[in-house]
Amino acid sequence: MNISQQEYQHLVTKASPKSKLFRDCLSAFAVGGFICTAGQGLTDLYQFAAGLSLDNARCLTSISLVFASALLTLLGWYGRLAKTAGAGTLVPITGFANAVVSPAMEFKTEGLIMGLGAKMFLIAGPVIVYGTIASVLYGLLLCLIG
């Protein structure tokens, strides 16, 4: 079967799903904004209701968000939320916790060492390595320039 470039493009356009870019962006913005707002709410709660200093409240907020993200991943709800919200669930601390817990759950049947321990950082490992290398290089560059 020999078809022209225009005919092929028409078939591709006809078979491709319609873009839901506006809806996807709005959903990502809403969910990401909600996660950030919840984080700020927790910080305020810990600071004013519990009487913690700002630094301690922020630390406890980070711990709370990581725990909540890991728990939602464990229950299978984070994946469903990510399917709907897309990039909105990639707010750094919650997305990172999800990236560590998901492979750990997937490979837990292979044992604690070769499964859980070895595969836990399958997705997040490169982020840690390249983030560390980049921060060292930026720090050296800053020392050289400054």
C-alpha positions in Angstrom: 0.0 0.0 0.0 1.5 3.3 -1.1 0.0 6.5 0.2 1.1 10.1 -0.1 2.5 12.2 2.7 -0.8 14.2 2.8 -2.9 11.1 3.0 -0.8 9.7 5.8 -1.0 13.0 7.7 -4.7 13.0 7.4 -4.9 9.4 8.7 -2.7 10.3 11.7 -4.7 13.4 12.5 -8.0 11.4 12.3 -6.7 8.6 14.5 -4.9 10.8 17.1 -6.8 11.7 20.2 -7.9 15.4 20.7 -5.6 17.4 22.9 -6.9 18.3 26.3 -4.1 20.7 27.0 -6.2 23.4 28.8 -7.9 20.8 31.0 -4.6 19.1 31.8 -2.9 22.4 32.6 -5.8 23.5 34.8 -5.9 20.1 36.6 -2.1 20.2 37.2 -2.3 23.7 38.5 -5.2 23.0 40.8 -3.7 19.8 42.3 -0.1 21.2 42.6 -1.6 24.4 44.1 -3.6 22.3 46.6 -0.5 20.3 47.6 1.5 23.5 48.1 -1.4 25.2 50.0 -1.7 22.1 52.2 2.0 22.4 52.9 1.7 26.0 53.9 -1.3 25.2 56.0 0.6 22.5 57.9 3.5 24.9 58.4 1.1 27.5 59.9 -0.6 24.8 62.0 2.7 23.5 63.4 4.0 27.0 64.0 1.0 28.7 65.6 -1.1 25.9 67.0 1.8 23.7 68.2 4.1 26.6 69.1 7.1 25.4 67.0 9.7 27.7 65.5 9.4 28.4 61.8 12.4 26.1 61.0 10.9 23.2 63.1 7.5 23.8 61.6 8.9 23.6 58.0 10.9 20.5 58.9 7.8 18.8 60.3 5.8 19.9 57.2 8.3 18.2 54.9 8.1 15.0 57.0 4.3 15.1 56.9 4.2 15.6 53.1 6.6 12.8 52.5 4.7 10.5 54.9 1.3 11.4 53.3 2.7 10.8 49.8 4.2 7.5 50.7 1.0 6.4 52.4 -1.1 7.5 49.4 1.3 5.6 47.1 1.1 2.5 49.3 -2.8 2.6 49.2 -2.7 3.1 45.4 -4.3 6.5 45.5 -1.3 8.6 44.4 -1.2 6.8 41.1 -4.9 7.5 40.4 -4.4 11.2 41.4 -1.3 11.4 39.2 -3.3 10.0 36.3 -5.9 12.8 36.7 -3.6 15.7 37.8 -0.5 14.8 35.7 2.4 17.1 36.5 0.6 18.7 39.4 1.6 15.7 41.6 5.2 16.3 40.8 5.5 18.9 43.5 9.1 18.1 44.4 8.8 16.5 47.8 5.7 14.5 47.2 6.7 13.4 43.8 10.1 12.3 45.0 8.5 10.3 47.8 6.3 8.6 45.3 9.3 7.9 43.0 11.0 6.1 45.9 8.0 4.1 47.3 6.6 2.9 43.9 9.6 0.8 42.8 10.0 -0.4 46.4 6.5 -1.8 46.4 6.8 -3.2 42.9 10.0 -5.2 43.7 9.3 -6.2 47.3 8.5 -9.8 46.2 12.2 -10.2 45.2 13.3 -9.8 48.8 14.5 -7.1 51.1 18.0 -6.8 49.7 17.7 -7.6 45.9 14.1 -6.3 45.7 13.3 -3.5 48.1 16.9 -2.3 48.8 18.3 -2.5 45.2 15.2 -1.3 43.4 14.0 1.5 45.8 16.1 4.1 44.1 15.6 2.9 40.5 13.8 6.1 39.5 15.0 8.5 42.2 18.6 7.4 42.2 19.7 9.3 39.1 18.0 12.4 40.5 20.0 12.1 43.7 23.3 11.4 41.9 23.0 14.2 39.3 21.5 16.6 41.8 24.5 16.0 44.1 27.0 16.3 41.2 25.4 19.5 39.9 25.3 21.1 43.4 29.1 20.4 43.8 29.9 21.8 40.4 27.8 24.9 41.0 29.4 25.3 44.4 32.9 25.1 42.9 31.9 27.5 40.1 30.6 29.9 42.7 33.9 29.7 44.7 35.9 30.4 41.5 33.8 33.3 40.5 33.2 34.8 43.9 
